[in-house]
Amino acid sequence: MPLIGYARVSTLEQTLDPQLVELRQAGCAFIHEEHASGADRTRPALARLLAQIRSGDTLVVVRLDRLARSLAHLLQVIEALEARGAHFRSLGDPIDTATRQGRFSLQVMGAVAELERALIRERTKAGLRSAQAQGRVGGNPALRAGDREAIRKLRMARDETYFRKLEASADDWLPLVRRHRPAMPWEDLARLVQARSGQVWSVEKLKRAAKPYVRDGLLPDTVLERAPRRDADDRLLAIVVGMRLADPGLTLAGMAERLEQMRERTPRGSTKWYPSSVRALLRRAAKKGVG
């Protein structure tokens, strides 16, 4: 079971050496190093690790706070690992999802997180009831009055916040959308983006991300057009060609692994992909002029 280490410090002035020593002593064959705040969820090294980790691998950290600052983020990362068939271990905490005790500890943490969210909701409701009893009403007075300018500013602020989030992940999905839409259906493209980024991308999430770029002229209007009908064979050809264009250095074995992760079936209906199957599809795509 390969052990993949992750070491993080917040600033360049801090040293990773103590964490690297512990991770190597624990048997980590490879260690991803990062200088970034724990509150920042868009960490490049962590994103690459989650995208590259394979089924059976174990992500190892020295302490939980090296991976995440909040319990919600920690559970989100572990959920992403489990979706790829990987495990998680913290050397300084009783967390090892490959063991029964570690999974139990994680379930307890999840229950604590849910209880914390419930308590926050109850405190919020109690505060609102108290304010209403005293004749106070929460919220922005201008919004409550239906002021158009206040509503416009709020919408602009929300749009700006959403666009900043999109910009942080644009390298994962924007080039693929620009290259493959509308030739590739949204369903196939969402799977391709998910396989490349290691993050969950639904069709609706991908469409919603593309729309503001189309609106601002950063993507052509044709991106949102309906994809042409394709049979199952053409669909597989488009997917493998899309993988090759998105990552020219990806090996046939790597493409086979991603197709399995995407739960795609081979032309014969099997769930197991081999490099030879991918090579055959690429040759057929070349003959048909796909890509």
N, C-alpha and C positions, 0 to 999 in steps of 0.2 A: 504494500500500500504506500505509494509515493507521498512524502510529506513536503508540502509547499509552504514556505515561510512568508510572513508579511511583517515588516518592521516599519514603524512610523514615528517620526518626531515632528513637532509643530514648526520649528524654525531651522534655518541653515546653521545657526550657531550651536544647536544641540547635536549630539553625536548619537549615531545608531549602534555604535560598537557593543554596548552591553546586551542589547537585544540580539544582535547578530551572533554573539558568542552563545547565548542560551539556545537560539534556534538551531545552530549548527550542532550543539551538544545533544539536542533532541532528535537529530537525524535528518534535518531538512536538507534535501539535495539541492534545492534552489530557493533563493529568498528574494522577494520583491521589496525594494526599498523606496520609501516615500518621505518627502518633507512637505507636510500639509497639515492644516488645522483639522482636528478631529470632528469639528462641527461641519466641515465642508464635505458634502456627500458626493461631489463630482471629482473624486481623486483619480487621476489618470492611471497610476500604478495599480490601484485596487480594481479599477474597471477592467484593465488588461488581464489581471489575474482571474477575475470572475469569468471573463470571456474565454480564457485559455484552459482553465482547469477542467480535468476530465473525470469521467465516472470512476470512482474508486480512490481518487486523490483525497488528501486531507489538507485543508488550510489550517496552518498553525500560527498562533500569535503568542507573545509572552504574557500579555494581560488583555482582558477584554477592552480596556479603554484605548488600546493601540488600534483596535479595529473600528470601534464606534463609541460615540459619546452618549448616545441615548439607547434605551432598551428597544425602542421601536426600530431604530436603524439596525441594531444588531440582529433582531429577529428577521428583518427584511433581507439582510445579507445571507443569513443561514437558510432562509427559504429559497433564495436564488441558488445556493450551493446544493440543496436537496433536490431542486428541479433538475440539476445536471448530474445527480447521482454521486455527488461529492460529500465529504464530511468536514466537521469543524472541531478544532481542539484549542483550548486555552491552557497554557502551561501553568499559569498562576491561579486558575479557577477550576472548579469541579465540572468543567464542560468538555465533553468529548462525545459528539453525536454518533460515533461508531460504537459506543457502549450503551448498555441499558441504563446504567446510573446517570451517564451524561445526558441521555435523552430525557430522563425523568427531571433532572435539574433544569433543562431547557423548558420543559412543560411548566414547571413551577414558575420560572421567570415569565413565561407567557401569561400565566394566570395573574401574576402580580401586575404585569403591564395592563391587562384588561381591568383589574380592580382599580388601578390608578386612574385610568381613563374614566371609569364609572364615577369615582369620587370627584374628579374634576367637573364632570357634567353636573353632578348633584350640587356642588358648591356654586357653580355658575347659576343654576336654576334658583337656588336659595337666595343668592345675591340679587337676582332680578325680581324675585317675589318681594324681598325686603325693600328694594327701591320703589317698586310699584305701590307698596303699602304706605310709603312716605311721600307719594305723589311725584316721584321722579321716574322719568322714562329714559332708558338707555338709548345709545345710538347717536348718529349725527342729526342735529335738528334740521339742517338743510335737506338732507335726504328724506327725512320723515315728512317734510313739507312738500316734497316732490320738486325741489329746485333743479331745473334742467342743467344748469352749469355744474352744480355739485355732482349730479349723476354722471355727467360727461367726464369730469375729472376722475371720478372713481373708476369708470370704465377704462380710461386711459392708463391709470396706475395699474389696474389688473392686467391689461394687455401688455404693458411694459414688463411686468414681473414674469408673465408667462413667456414672453419672447426671450428674456434673459435665460430662462430655464432651457428653452429650445436651443439657444446658441451654445449652451454648455454641452449639449449632446449632438450638435449638428454633424460632426465628423462621422458619427455612427450611421446616420440615416439620409442626410441631404444628398451626398453624391449618388447613392443608390436610387433615390427617388428621381433625381435629375436624369440618370442614365436609363432607367428601366420603365418609367411611366410615359405614356399609357400602355406600352406594349405588354407589360407584365401585370396581371391582376393584383389588386391590393392584397388579397389573401397570401399569395406567393411572396410578394415583396415584404410583407410583415414578417413572414417566417425567415426570409433571408436576412433582414435587418436584425432580427432576434438572434439568429445564429452567429452573426458577425459581432454584435455588441455584447451578447450575454445577458441582455436586459429584456424584460417582457415588453413586447410591442404588439398591441392589438391593431386590427384594421382601423377602428375608429380613432385610436390614438395617433396613428400614422397619418390619417387623412386630416385630422385636426391640426397636426404639426405642419402639414404642407400648405394649408389654406392661407395663413398670414404671409408666407413667403410668396405665394402666387399673388396675393393682394398687393404686396409691396414691389412686385416686379422682379423678385429674386428667383422665381421659378416661372416657366412658361404656363399659360392657361391650359395647354394641352395635358398637363399633369393630372388634372381633375377629370379628364374625359374617360368615358367607359372603355375598358380594355376589350380588344377583339376576342371573339370566341376561339377557344383552342381545345384540341383534344388532349387526352392525358399525356400522350407522347410529347407533343409540342410543349406542354407545361413543364415536364421534367427537363427537356432540352433548355428551356429558358432559365430554369433554376440553376443548372450546372454552369451554363455560360455566364450567368450573373455572378456566381461565386468566383469564377475564373477572372472576370473583369474587375470585381471588387477587390480581390486579393491574388494578384498574379503569382505570388510566391507560395500559395497554398498547394500542398501536394495532393495527389489523387487519394491517398489514405486519409488526409485531413478533410477532403471534400466528402468522402464516404462517411466519415464520422459525423460531420455536420448534417448530412442528409438523414442519418439515424436520429440525431438530436431533434431534427425538424419533423420526425415521424413520417417521413416520406417513404412510400413503398417503391420497390424496384419495378421495372416494366413487367416482370413476371409475378408481381404481387408479394414479394418477400419483404420482410422488415430489415433483413441483414444486407448491408451494402459492402461491396468489395471494390478495391481500386480498379479492377478490370471492368466492372460495371460502369464506373464513372468514365473510364477511358472510352468505352464503346459509345456512351451518350455524347461525349465531346466530339468524337469522329462523325457521328450522325449529324450533330449540329453543324459541323463544318461543311458537310456535304449539302445540307439544306440551306446553308447561308445564314443560319441563326447566329446573331451576335457579331 
